[in-house]
Amino acid sequence: MVVVASISRFGWLVYDTVSGFGNFVTFVWAVSVRFAAHPIRCMKWSLLGPQLFSVGVASIPVVAITGAFIGMILALEGFEQFASLGQESRLGSVINISVIKQIGPVLAAVMVAGRVGGALAAELGTMAVTEQLDAMRAMDADPLRILVAPRVIACVVMTPMLTIYSDLLGAWGAWFITVKVFGVASVDYWFFTAQAVDWWDPTSGLLKSIAFGGAIGLISCYKGFSCSAGAAGVGRAATDAFVASFLAIILLNLVLAEFFGSLYTLLANDSTSFIQ
């Protein structure tokens, strides 16, 4: 009986997971259709402007502070190893390429998921529980166009902007520790950084952040729209929004890192063949 009950629970878990993913895909398709049909109405400033401020401007302090301290920590942890090899002047290049390609975009996205994703899910979940969404539909107002599309667009637009802040503050934090604390020449720090980082590194990082922002906005809004009744349901939706967004960020980062790495190799080989 225990085995049968375990198999039954596992089957229901698989069913709920597949069903939930199908509902999410349907939700994403519906939002995409609304945006494709009425892009100007979805980006109406009265709807989009407050979301840009909430998602982007209000998140700058936490993203900037976190990025700066991450750069400082990496410099503190890595200096001794580089100094033992006599390569302390190259520490900045390793830190900055890591921050620009991986840490900066992921860090900014996680901060957005934690600060904004849960809030979006809770806000929309409260509207769903109190039947405000049903009231909008009764008045022939489309919640997906009015509520979801501007929030998703704001996440897509502002996450790359926050990634830039995270990258810059991470590089500055590493510079401060490497140059001001450990005494490495500033010119060496920036010289080796310029040698290590080319145009593709920040480009791939920003493209990743666009995908991260879209995932955060869509997942958070979906969790809000599909939350169960009551205060507990709203709280669970906010928690699930952050957890699902975080997992999506990690998965997307893995897939996109491989994709952009392969694409860069292909472009480099094509350029070499053309020159020859």
N, C-alpha and C positions, 0 to 999 in steps of 0.2 A: 504493500500500500504506500509506503514511503517513497519507493521508486516511482510509482505511478503518479503520486502527487508532485514529485520533483519534475518529472517529465512534463506534466500538465502546466506547472508554473513556467517552465522554460518555454513551452510552446506559446503560452499567452504572452510572455515577454517578447518573443520573436514577432508575434502577431502585432502587438502594440507598437514595436519599433518600426516595422515595415509600414504599418498603417499611418503612424505619425509622420514618417518620412514622405509618404504619398500625399498626406494632407499639406505638408510644408511645400512640396513641389507645386501642388495646386495653388497654394497661396502666392508663391513666387510668380507663377505664371499669370495669375490674376492681377498682381501689382504691375508686372511688365506690360500687360495689355493696356492697363489704365494709362501708364506713362507713355506708351507708344501712340495711343489714341489722342491724348491731350497733354503733350509735354509742357506747353506754356502754362496751362492751368495748374499742373502739378508743381511748377516752379514759381507760382505766384508769390511775390515778395512777402505779402502779409502772412503767408503760410510758411515760407522757407526761411525768411530772415530770423525769426525767433529760434528756429531749430539750429541754424548755423551758429548763432551765439551760444546756445546751450551746449551743443556738441563740441564746438571748436574753441571759441574764445574763453569760455568758462573752464575749459580743460587745460589751458596753457600752463598755469602755475604748476599743477601736479606733474604734468608731462615733462616740463623743463627741469624741475627739481629732481625728479627721478632720473632723467637722462644724465644730468650733471653728476649725480652721485654714482651712477653706474660707471661712467668714465673714470671717476676718481678711484673707485674700488678696483677696477681692472688695472689701472696704473700702479696702485699700491701692491696688488697681488703679483703683478708680472715683472716689476722692476728688478727684484732680486735675481730672478732666473736669467733675465737678459743681461744684467750686470755681470753675472758669473761667467758669461760667454763673451764679455766685452762688447755687447751689441745694444747697450742701453739707449743709444741714439736712435735705434730703429723701433723702439717700443711703440711710439706713436703711430707708426704705419700699421702695425699689427692690430692695435686697438681700434683705430679709426676705420679700417676696412671691415673689421668685425661689426662695429657699431652701424656703419652705413648699410651693409648688406643684410645683416641679420638682426642684431640686437635692437637697433633703433626702430625699424618698422614693427617688430613683434612687441616691443615694449610699449610703443605708442598705442597699438591696437589693444593690448591688454588693459591699458589704462582707460581707453575709451569703453571697452566692454564692461569694466568694473564700475566706472563712474556713470556712464550714459546708458549702457545696455540694460542694466537692472532698472534704472529709472524709467526708460521707455516702456519696458514690460509692465512695470507697476502702474504707470499712468494709464496705458491702454487697457490693462487688466481691470483697473478700477472702473473705467468707462464701460467695459463689457459687463462687469458684475452689476453695476447700477443701471444697466439697460440704456445707457446713453447712446451706444452704437445702434441699438434697435430704434431708438428715437430718431437718429439721423437718417436711417434707412426709410422710416415712415414718412419723413419730410422730403424724401427723394434726394437726399444728400449722400454721396458715395464716401464711406469712411476710408476705403483704400486710397482714393485719390486725395482726400482732404487731410487725413491723418497719417497714413503710412508712407505714401510717396515722398512728401517733403522730409520726413525723418530719415528715410533711406538715402535720399539725395544728400542730405546734410552729412551723414556718416561717410558717404563716398567722397565728398568734396573735402571735408575737414580732416579726415584721418591722414591723408598725405601731408597736409599743412602741419599737423602735429608731429608727424614723422620728421619733418625738416627741423622743427624745434628740438626734438629729441636727439637727432644727429648732431646738430650744432652744439648743444649743451654737453653732449657726451664727449665730443672732441675737445671742447673747452675744459671740461673737468679733467680729462686725461692730460691736457697741456699744463694745467695748473700744478698737478702733482708731479709730473715728469720734469718740468722746467723750474718751477718756483720752489718745490720741495727737495727734489733730488739733484737739481743743478745741471740738467742736460741743456745744451745750447738750444735756444728756441729755433734758430735757423735750421738746425739738424732735424728737429722734430717735424717742422713743416716740409722740409726738403724730402725726407724719406716718405712722409705721408703722401706728397704729390706724386712720388714715383710709384707708390703702391696702389693708389686709388685712381682709376680712370673713369671715363664718362659712363660706362656701363654699370658700375657699382651703384651709384645713387639712382640711376634710372630703374634698375631692377628692384631696388628697395622701394621706390615710390609706386611702381606698378603693383608690387605685392600689397602695399598699404591700401591701394584702391580696392583690391579684392577683399582684404580684411574688413574695410569699412562697409562694403556691400553686405558681407556675411553678418557682421554685427547688427546692422540696421534691419535686415530681413528676419534674422533669427529672433531678435528682441521684440519686434512688432508681432511676429507670429505667436510667440509665447504669450504676449499680452492679449491678443485676439482669442486665443484658445485656452485661456486659464479657466480653472474650475471656480465654482461659486465660493464666496466668503473671503474673509481676510486671509485665511490660511492659503487659499488658492492663489490670491494675488502675491503673497510672499513667496510661494513655491514657484510661481511664474518668473518672478524677479531672479530667484536663485538659479532656476533652470536656464534662464536667458544668459547669465554670465557663464555658467558651466559649459553650455552648448557652444557659445561664442568662443570661449577659450579653446575648446577642442577643435573647432573649425579653424581657428587661427593656426594652431599647431599643424593640423593636417594640410591646410593650404600652403603653409610655409614649406613643408616637406615637398609637396608636389611642385610648387612654383620654383623652389631652389633647383630641383633637378631640371625642370623645363628651361629656366633661364640659363642654367649652366650649359645645357646642350645647345641652346640657341646661340649663345655667345661663341661656343666652339665652332658651330656651323658658320656663323658670320665671319669669324677670324679666318677659317680655312678658305671661304669664298674670296675674302679680301686678298689673301696670299696668292691664290690662284690667279686672280685678276692682275695683280702686280707682275707676276711672272709671265 
